[in-house]
Amino acid sequence: MKKIVLAEEDGQKVSEEGEKSRTSGIRSMTIIGQVEGHSILGETVKTTKYEHIIPSLVSLEEDEDAKGLLVILNTAGGDVEAGLAIAEMIASMKKPTVSLVIGGGHSIGVPLAVSARVSFIVPSASMTVHPVRMSGTMIGAPQTYDYLSRVQKRIVRFVASHSQISEARLSELMLVPDELAADMGSVLDGLQAVEEGIIDRVGGLSDALDELRAMIGSDRTANS
């Protein structure tokens, strides 16, 4: 006998046979590779286009069936301002959000990870923090340095305001001179990222989903 959904009770769909099937309403979004912004990257570079992510976030926020968002991250840098724009969008969402770093959180991956209400990182993953850089032609003038400095301050301010690390400590980690072979900065494994206060917890997919379900339940209770 074909089951026809008649109603929904406590987040579960009820069929005419009286059976219930769990419908958590969790949506997932992956942000991997480099965040592509105003410049188009090469065909051999794995990218996530920010102009695709932004409307998806808007649609999810407006979708009544979507109860929460799990953001899965494995980033390798990219357009800093485009990445920060995505992070600001996620941080401003009313629906519960949880992030999970599964491979690497390089550069702009840090603000993306902390933009969710709760952030997780698997033990083998890493977070790389370093000063803002530019590729391509640069004008060797004080204005160029001032621009980079202002962008970096925006990122530091955002990360510090959405995590437990201070602006001073994050800036210090960005400027470590001897950890990266050809750059300044620090590479933190999962546990170190939590100890520094950048990421909330070490955990995997089931931990992130459990947290998101709990947040959805709390929101449902508060709004009932």
N, C-alpha and C positions, 0 to 999 in steps of 0.2 A: 504494500500500500504506500503510495507516495505521500510523504510528509509535507504538509503545508504549514508554514509559519503563521501562527495566529497572533502571537503576542510576544512581548519580551519582559521577563521578570528578573530583577536583580542582575541585569547584564547578561542573562541567558535566554536564548530563544526557545520558545515552547511550541512544539508541534501539536497537531490535533490528536496525536497518540499520547500526549502528555509527557513526552521525553524532552530532555533539555540537552543542549550542546553548548559547551563553553564558548563564549565570544568575548575575548578580553579587549578587543578593539585596539591592540598594540600595532603600531606601524613602525617599520624600520627604514632607515636611510643610510646608505654607505657613502662615505667621502674618502676616496682613495687616490693615491698618486699625487700629482701636483694640482693645486687649485688654479684653474685657468680663468683669467680675468679679461682685461681689455686686449691683451696680445694672444694670438693663436699660437699654441705650441706645436712642435713637430708631430708627425703621424706616429712616430715610434715612442712617444712619451705618453705614459698613462696619465690621464687627466680627469678631473671632475669640473665641469663647467658651472660657474656660479650662476649664470643666467638660467640654468636648468633647476638648480637647487632652490632659488628664491621663490618662484611660483609654486613649487611643490610644497614649501613650508606654508605659504599662504593658503593653499588648498587644504592642507592637513589641519590647519588651525580652524578652518571654517567647516570641516567635515564632522558632522554630529556623530558618525559611527566611529571615528578615530578618537580613542580615549587617551592615548599617550604615544610618545615617540622615542624610539631607541636609535641613537646615532652611532654607527660603527665607523671607526676611524683607523686609517693606515696611510698617513700622509707623507709627502716628500717635499714640502715647501710649496712654492708657487707665488701667485700674486698676493702680496701681503694685504693690501686694502680690500681685495675681493674676498679673501678669507675672513678678514675682520668683519666685513659686511654680513657674511653668513652667520658668524658667531653672534653678532648683535641681534639678528633675526631670531635665532634659537633662544637666546637669553630673554627675549621679550615675549615669548610664547606663554599663554595662560595654561595650556595643557601640560601635564607632567612630561618631563624630558630626562633621559638618562643617556650618558655617553659611555662608549666602551672602546678603548684603544687596544687594538689587537696585534699590531706589528710595530709601527713607529709613529711618533707624533713629532714631526720635524718642523721647526719654525712655526708657521701659522697653525699647525696642528695643536699647539698648546692652547691658544684662545678658543679654538673649536672644541677641544675637550672640556674645558672648564665652563663653557657656555650653557651646558645642561645643568639642571638642578642638582643632580648627583653624577659624579664621574667615576668610572672604573678603568682599571688597566690590568691586562693579564701579566703574570710575573715575568714572562720572557720579552715583553714589549719594552720600548724605550721612549723617552722624551728628550728631544734635542733642543736646547735653547741657545740662541746666539744673536748677535746684533743684527739689525735690519741691513740687508744688502741690496744692491741694485746690479742688474746685468745689462749689458749693452753699453751704448755710448752715454757717458756722464760728463757734465760740465764741471770742470775743476774750479768751482767758485764757492765762497762761503754759503751762498743760498742753498747749494746742493746738500752740504752738511747739515744745515739748519732743517731742511725738509726731512732728511733721514732721521734726525734727532727727534723731531715732532712726531713722526710716525711711530718711532720706537716708544716714546713716552705714552702714546695712546694704547699701544699693545700692552705695555707693562701695567698701566693703570687698569685696563680691562681685566687682565689675568688676576691681578691682586684683588680686585673688587669681586671676583667670582670664585675665589679659592681662598686657601688659608695662608698662602705665602705673602710676604710683604714686598712692596715695591723695591726696597733696598736690597733684599736678599735675591730677588729675581734678577735685578740689574747686576748684582755681583756674579751670579751664575753665568750670565750672558758674556761676561768679560774675562772668564778664566782663560789664560793665554796658552796653556800647555796640554790641554786635553784633546783637542781636535788637531789632526795633523796639519791641515792647511787653513785653519780658521780659529777664531776665538769662540768660546762657548763651553757648554757642558752637556754630556750625555748621561741621562739618569735612567736606570732600569726601573721596572715597575715598583719595587719596594722603595727605592730612593725617591721616586716621584711622589709617593704617598708621604714618606717621612719629611720631605721638604714642604709639603702642604699644597702642592700643585694639583694632584689628583686626590680624590676622597678615599678610595679604597682599592685594594688589590682584589681582583675577582675575574670571573669569566662570564660566559653568556648566561648561564642559569642564574648567577648572582645578579646580573644586570636586569634580567627579566623579572626576578622575584621582587627587586626593589621597585621596578616600574609598576608592577601589579599592586604592590602595597600603596604606592602613591596614588594610583587610580582609585583604589578603594577608599583612601582617605578623602580624596576630592569628592567622590560620590557621596560619602557620608556627610561631608561638610555642606554639600549643596542640597541634601534631601530635607 
